[in-house]
Amino acid sequence: MTTKRRKQAGFTLIELMVSMTLFSFAIAGVLAIAVSMAQGYREQRQVVQTESTARGALEFIADAVRMTSPAVQNADLTATTATPAAGEPHIVVGDIEDTESQNDITTGKCKTGAIRIYDSATGPDTLEIVHASGGAVTSVGSGGFTAGTASLPLTDITAVAVGDHLLVTNGTRGHVVRVTTLTAGIAPAGTATVATGACIVVTATAYAQGELVIRVLKARFYVGTFDSITPVLIMDPDGDGIAAAPEPLADYVEDFQVAVGVDELADNSIDPTTEWGFSMGGPTSFTLGRDVRALRITLVARAATSLPGTAATYRRPEVENNPQA
């Protein structure tokens, strides 16, 4: 019986080499996609982390600005100059006097303003505000209070602590004082002894019994160095005082710009080209007594580290009146 020879089966050497080459191309494509996706995810995580840091600080500042000048209905410009003296602001808004401050080198009186903007055309700006803190509200007690004196009677001292800054206001103007001691009276009333500070020329406003007393912070926001990290967006919770240490808000914030919308034409609106102060091409001074309608705050932040294997190509962009780096 004759056995029938079957045809040869399987791949030839050439077919095997061709198939391996095609398979290599397919694997290379898959790996390239995987590497690209991994790189994209790394970049996305870095962007999200950088954005969330800056956004958190921006929302914190925005909330503080919304609580600025509590119970003092005064948004007028009280000082404005394009070229202030060293250490003086470009714009002052509102009539709140800080009895703990140094004497103002221009007016010779206590530092005033619920909002103070220090503009820089070559770097980050500085913003100082007086804003409500913690919802502690009481009122002036029996006998009233005159700004510049050391004794402040209060109808309720349960929410007040030594070291607190209090805003005493009659609705149109106010004075900020710092509590040094508290003396209990007929509960919950008491008396706060307040620091006189370095300011020796206080506008002696008399506040009657029942007028509001609100706990506030005298916050200053600026870009500087903190714990060997630079640049950092920093908040000093008592401004130029020494009672509280500065605190970091966000690392690697390279620019902090504040533009102010002033109703210079008194038409209850802000012209985008002529009434936004300290923006690119905008004015740098205004008419005293005009209303401030808006603040525009911009942060520029960068990632803490560059992506591995990439060359740094970042340049800080132009923001408001601060040109590109």
KEVOTOR-307502 format. One record per atom (N, C-alpha, C): x, y, z. Coordinates in pm, whole numbers, plus 50000, padded with zeros to 5 digits. Example, Ala and Ser with C-alpha at 12.3 -4.5 7.8 and 13.67 -1.06 7.14 Angstrom:
2
513194943150780
512304955050780
513204967050780
512854977550708
513674989450714
512905000350787
***
This chain:
325
500854988250000
500005000050000
500905012550000
500605021149914
501445033149900
500895044349986
501795050450070
501385061650156
501505074850080
500405082550081
500385095350008
501085106250090
502065112150028
502815122850097
501955135650103
501855141050228
501095153650243
501975165650210
501275176850176
502005189050144
502645194850270
503735201650251
504445207950362
503555218550428
503465218950567
502625228250641
503485238150721
502805249550772
503515259550852
504045271050769
504805279950835
505355291850769
506715288650708
506915294950599
508275294650546
509105304950622
510405304750606
511275314250675
510945328550636
510655330750510
510335344350463
509025349050522
508045340350523
506745344050580
506875347150729
507695339450800
507905341850942
508575355250967
509555358650884
510225371450900
509275383050871
508445381450767
507495392150734
506485394050847
505995382850902
505005383851010
505605390151134
506865386851166
507515392751283
507725407751264
508055411651141
508225425951113
506915433451131
505825427951078
504515434451093
504095434951240
504385424251312
504055423851454
504855434451531
506115436351494
506965446451558
506405460451535
505935462851412
505325475951382
504085478251470
503285467751484
502065469051565
502405471751711
503385464351765
503785466451904
504375480451922
505195484951825
505775498451834
504685509051836
503645507251755
502535516751754
501805517051887
501555505251944
500875504552073
501715511052181
503015508252181
503895514152282
503985529352267
504015534052141
504065548552118
502805555252173
501655548852150
500405554452203
500425554452355
500935543452414
500985542452560
501895553152619
503065555052558
503995565252607
503385579152595
502715581652480
502085594652459
500975597152561
500175586952589
499105588452688
499675590652828
500725583152862
501345584952994
501915599053010
502565603952903
503085617552906
501955627752921
500875625352847
499715634252856
499115634452995
499015622753057
498485621953193
499395629253292
500725627953273
501645635053362
501465650153348
501375654653224
501175668953202
499845673653259
498805665353241
497495669053293
497525670053445
498145660353512
498235660753658
498985673253704
500065676653633
500845688353671
500045701153652
499315701853541
498495713753515
497385714953618
496715703853648
495625704053745
496135708053883
497285702453921
497845705754053
498215720554061
498865725753956
499245739853955
498015748853955
497025745153874
495815753253865
495035753153997
494925741354059
494155740554183
494805748654295
496145748754298
496845756754399
496545771554381
496675776254257
496415790454230
494935793854247
494055784854202
492625787554211
492165788354357
492705779454441
492345780054582
492725793254646
493945798054614
494385810954668
493525822354613
493185821554484
492395832054421
491005832854483
490385821254509
489065821154570
489115826454714
490205823154783
490355828354920
490425843654919
491225849254828
491355863754820
490025870054778
489345863754680
488065869154634
487045869554747
486995858854829
486065858854943
486415869855042
487715871755066
488135882355159
487745896055106
487915898154974
487565911154915
486065913554928
485255903054910
483805904754922
483395908755064
484195904955163
483885908255303
484625920755350
485235928055256
485985940055291
485045951255335
485525959255428
484785970855478
483405967055531
483345957555625
482035953155674
481305964355748
480035966355712
479145976055776
479575990555756
480605992955675
481026006755644
480676009255498
479656016855475
479156018955340
479896030655274
481126027955239
481946038255179
482926031655082
482656032954952
483526027454850
484206038454770
484326050254829
484916061654759
486436061154767
487056066854664
488506068754667
488846079854766
489686076554863
490106086754958
491526091454933
492276084154849
493616088454808
493946081454677
494556088454587
494956082754459
496096090854401
497156084054361
498306090754301
499036081154209
499556086354099
500306078054006
501716075454054
502266084454136
503656083054184
503696085554334
503266075954413
503266077954559
504676077754617
504806082854737
506086082054808
506386067654844
507636064854875
508046051254908
507216045655023
506686033655003
505876027355107
504436031555111
504036040655022
502656045455018
501896038854903
500576036854918
499786030354813
499446039754698
499086033654585
498626041454471
497156045354486
496386036554550
494956039054567
494536034954708
493706043254770
493096040154899
491586041554885
490866031254930
489416031154918
488796030055057
487806038455085
487076037455210
487676045555323
486876047155429
487266055555541
487336047155669
488326038355674
488596030455794
490006033755840
490126037655966
491406042256020
491996031556111
493266028656091
493966018556170
494736025356282
494236024256404
494846031256516
496166024856561
496466012956509
497696005956548
498826008356449
498536015356340
499516016956233
500516028056265
501546028456180
502466039756183
501766051956126
502236063856161
501686075956101
501946076055951
500936079755874
501076081055731
502046092455699
503046089655614
504076099755589
503556111455507
502406109555441
501826120255361
500866128755442
499936122155514
498906129555588
499326132355732
500296124655786
500686126255925
499726120056023
498696113255972
497696106856057
497816091656047
496906084756115
496886070156107
496616065655964
497096053855933
496836048155800
495346045455784
494806049255670
493376047555645
493146038755523
491886034255511
491486026855392
491066012655422
489936008655362
489515994655367
490245986655261
490655993355152
491425987155044
492585996355011
493775990655004
494975998254967
495725990154862
495965996254747
496615989354635
497965995754609
499005987354611
500355991554577
500685985554441
500665993854339
500865988954203
502345988654166
502695978854081
504055978254025
503945975153877
504615983153796
504615980953652
505745971653609
506525966753705
507645957953672
507645945053754
506605942853833
506565930953917
505195929253979
505075920054076
503775917754140
503295929754221
501975931054232
501365941554313
501225936754458
500815945954543
500495942854682
499095948154713
498315940054782
496935943854817
496755942954968
496235953555028
495895953655170
494405956155185
493745948055268
492305949855289
491975947755436
490885953755478
490305951355610
488995943955588
488955931255630
487755923155602
487265915855726
485975912755727
485365905755840
485975891955856
486065887355981
486685874456009
485915867056117
485395855256083
484805846656184
483395849956226
482805860356174
481415863556206
481175868456347
482215873456415
482045878656551
481555893056543
480345895356594
479735908756589
479195912156728
479535923856777
478975928756902
478705943756883
478615951256989
478345965556976
478995973057091
479095986357074
479685994957176
478775994957299
479395993657415
478635992957539
478346006657599
477916006157723
477516018357795
478676028357804
478366040757776
479366051357785
479976055057652
479836046257553
480366049257421
481876047757413
482416051057296
483856049557272
484336060857183
485466066557217
486086076757133
487406071257079
487546071456947
488756066156884
489986073156939
490996065256973
492226070557030
492336068057178
491206064757243
491246061357384
491496046357400
491856042257520
492296028457541
491216019057591
490036024157623
488986015857682
487776015157589
487426002957549
486296000757459
485255992057530
484155997757578
483105989557640
482325981757534
482025969057563
481315960457469
480105954357536
479045952757458
477835946557513
477965931457526
478925925557453
479115910957459
480575907857425
481285901657517
482705898557493
482935883557475
481865875757466
482025861157459
482745856557333
482605864057222
483245859957095
484525867757068
484985875357168
486185883757150
487325877857231
488525878157173
489705872857242
490825883057237
491755881757331
492935890357332
493715888157202
494135898957139
494835898157011
493945900656892
492625899956911
491695902456800
491785917056755
491575919056625
491385932556573
489885934856557
489415946256608
487995949556604
487795962356524
486745962356443
486355974256369
485145980556438
485325992856485
484236000456545
483716009956437
482406009356407
481906017156294
480536023056323
480296034656262
478976040956269
478236039956136
478776031756045
478106029655916
478746037255802
479396048355830
480036056155724
481556056755739
482056054955859
483496054155882
483746044755997
485016041256018
485326031756124
486766032856169
487056026656283
488406025956339
488716011456374
489926007056342
490385993656377
491275994456499
490965986156599
491755985756722
492145971356751
493215969456829
493635955956869
493435954257019
492795943057056
492495940357196
493745935257267
494085941557380
495235936957459
494795929657586
493705934057645
493145927057762
491625928157758
490975918857827
489515918857839
489155918457987
488205926958025
487735927258163
486235924458162
485835913858231
484435910058233
483625919858318
482395922258269
481455930458346
480245922058379
479065928058376
477825920458395
477605912358269
477695899158281
477675890258164
476455893158075
476705893157942
477975889957872
478815902357841
478495913657902
479195926157872
480595926057932
481405935557888
482755936957939
483445948657875
484725950057905
485505961157852
486795955857791
487095960557673
488355956957606
489315968557616
490535965457660
491605975357654
492305973757520
492455984657446
492975983757310
494325990657301
495165985457212
496505990957192
496416004357121
497286013457161
497326026357094
498276026356976
499266017056976
500146015656862
501056027456842
501606028356721
502566038856689
501906051256634
500626050256598
499926061856542
499506071256654
499976083456650
499686092956757
498686103656715
498296103756586
497326113756539
496086106156493
495186103156587
493966095856559
492806105656541
491996103556438
490796111756422
489826108156533
489596117156624
488846114256747
487346113556721
486926102956655
485516100756627
484846094556749
483676099556784
482916094256898
481896084156847
481906072256907
480946061756873
479996059656990
478706060756960
477706059857064
477426045357103
476796043557216
476396030257261
475496023857155
475756011257125
474936003857029
475506003156889
476536011156861
477116010656726
477985998156712
478075993256589
478625979956564
480115978756591
480475966756639
481875963056657
482035949156593
482945947956496
483075935756417
484535931156419
484755918156437
486115912956431
486585912756286
487805917556264
488335918556128
489785913656123
490245911656000
491665909555973
492165921055887
493385925455911
494035935555827
495005928055735
494475921755635
495285912555554
496085919955447
497305915255429
498155920055319
498535908155232
498325909355100
498645898755005
499775903554915
500825895354904
501975899154823
502745886654783
503685888154691
504535877154646
505915879054707
506415868254768
507725868954832
508335855254848
509195853954947
509875841254977
509365835955111
509085822955114
508625816855238
509285803255254
509945801255367
510585788455398
511505783955284
512305793355232
513285790855125
512665787854990
511345788954978
510675786954850
510335800654792
510635802354666
510325814954599
509985812154452
508985819154395
508125829154459
506885822554521
506395828654628
505225823554700
504235834954722
502945832154701
501905841754735
501675840954886
501815852154955
501815852455101
500705861555151
500095857555262
499145866055332
499685869255471
499755882055503
500095886255639
498765890155705
498295882455803
496945884655857
496785897155942
497865904255975
497705916956046
498485928155979
498625927155848
499245937955772
500665940755815
500925953055858
502285956655900
502505954356049
501555947656115
501735944756257
502665932956278
502975930256405
503885919356439
503205908556521
501885909856541
501175900356626
501005886856559
500925886456427
500715873856355
501755872756243
502265860456225
503295858156123
502655856355986
503365860255879
502845857855743
502635842955717
501655839955630
501315826155598
501325824255447
501815812655397
501795810255252
500405806555204
500035812055089
498765808355026
498975798954909
499995801154828
500255792654712
501715793754672
502345782254649
503735782054605
503835785054456
504995790654418
505365792954279
504355801654204
503855811854272
503055822154207
504005833154164
504135834954034
505125844353981
504605858553966
503285859853957
502755873453939
501395874454008
501175885954070
499925889154139
499575903354098
498525904554017
498155917553963
496745921454007
496595934154043
495305939454085
494965951453998
493855950453926
493325961853850
492055966553919
491825979553916
490685985253987
489775992553890
488475989453899
487485995953814
486846007653889
487086019753842
486616031853909
485606038953819
484486042653876
483446049753800
483836064453786
484846066853705
485396080353689
484366089753628
483506084853538
482516093353472
481226094353550
481126087353664
479936087653750
478676083853673
478806073553587
477646068953511
477226054753549
477686050153665
477316036953719
477756025353632
478846027153560
479396016353478
480906018253468
481586007753421
483036008253407
483396006753260
484006017053203
484466016253066
485696007153060
485685996752975
486785987052975
488135992652933
488176004252869
489446009652820
489936021552900
489026029052963
489446041453028
489236041753179
488546031653234
488236032153376
488746019953454
489596011853391
490256000953463
491676005353495
491876009353617
493196014053658
494196002853674
495446005653636
496585996453649
496475984353555
495635985553453
495625975653346
496525980853234
496815972653134
497675976953026
497045988552950
497696000052955
497176011852889
496126019252968
495766014353088
494746020753169
495296032053253
494426039753317
494876051053398
495576046453525
496376055353583
497096052353707
496666061353822
495736070353798
495176078553905
493766082953863
492966086553964
491576090053939
491196102254021
489926106254009
489406117554084
488986112954223
489386120154325
489006116754462
487486116954476
486976107654554
485536107054579
484776098254482
485426093854373
484746085054278
484586071054341
483546063954296
483246050754352
484076039954284
484556030554365
485206018654312
484126008054291
484006003154167
482955993554134
483445979154131
484735977054107
485195963254091
486705962554109
487165950654150
488585947254149
488775935054060
489835935053981
490165923453898
491525918253944
491525905953993
492735900054050
493195888553961
494475888553926
495045878353838
496275872353901
496345859053899
497535851853946
498165844453829
499495844353824
500245836253729
501095826453809
500835813553791
501555803353867
502265793853771
503335787753819
504045777753741
504185764953824
504465754053754
504645741353822
505945741453902
505975733354008
507145732954093
508355727154019
508135717453930
509225711053855
508825709953709
509825709253621
509555707153479
509385692253452
508735689053342
508545675053307
509885668753271
510125656253312
511415649753281
511615648353131
512845651053089
513175649352949
512735660652860
512275671852920
511835683252838
512625695552877
512805704352781
513495717052806
512475727552847
512845735852944
511935746252991
511755756752882
510495759052842
510205768952738
509245779652789
509015779752920
508015788752977
508545803052990
507685812552955
507945826652981
506705832553044
506905840053154
505755845953221
505035855453126
503715853853111
502985862153015
502745876353068
502395885152978
502015898753015
500675898453085
500585904953200
499325905653275
499115920053322
497945925553291
497615939353326
498735948653280
499355956453371
500415965653329
501805960353357
501925947253383
503235940953404
503625933653276
504655938253204
504985932353074
505525918153085
505595911552970
506085897652964
507535896853010
507845885953081
509215883953129
510095878653017
***
